[in-house]
Amino acid sequence: MEKIAIDTEFIKLESLLKFAAAVGTGGEAKLAVNEGLVQVNGEVCTMRGKKLRPGDRVYFQNMEYEIVKA
């Protein structure tokens, strides 16, 4: 599991995927989310603007990312 530290209240799902280098572009992030390839806290999420806060976990392509407070 990779921990992603944020110093803001939240980070949007598509931004997290780009920040974690899980995808190369915003377009790739949009496609992955729209196709239902991303899970948030164990459930498929198709909202690319979903706000993630510390404690949330994202699963994508056999990787797990946990949002933590910086």
N, C-alpha and C positions, 0 to 999 in steps of 0.2 A: 504494500500500500504506500502510495506517495502522499505526503501531507502538503497541502497548498495553503500557505499563510496569506491571509488578507488583512489589510489594516482599515478596511471600510466595513460598513454594516453588512453588505452583501456583495456577491459577484453573480453576474448573469451566467446561465449555463453555457451559452455559446462562447462567452468571453473566457470562461474557465477552460474549455476545451482548447482554445487557442493559446492561453497562458501556459497551460501544462504541456504544450507541444503535442497534444494527442491528435491534432489536425493541423494542416499547414495554413489554411485560410478560413475566413468567415463563411465562405460558400461551402466548404467541406463540412464545417460545423453545422450549418443549416441543413444540409443534406442528411447527415448522420442522425440528427435529432428528428427531422421530419420522417425518416424511414423507420423510426422506433428502435434504433440501435443503441440508445443511451438509457441507462437506468439511474434514477435518483432514489436513494434510500430503498433499493430493492424493487422499485416499480418503474416500468417503462414510462419515460417522460417525452412528450412530443412538443413541449413548449420551450423553444430555444431561449426565450426571455425569462425563464424561471429563475427566481431569485434564490440563490444558495447562501446559506448562513453557516457560521461555525457549527460543526457537529454533523452537517450533511455529508453524505457519501455519494460519489458518482462512479458508476461502472461503465467502462467503454473499452472494447477490444481487449478483453482479458486483463485490464488494468483497473485498479481501484484508487480513487482519489478522495481524500478526506479534507474538508475545509476546516482550517483552524484559525484562531485569532492570532494576528502577528504581535 
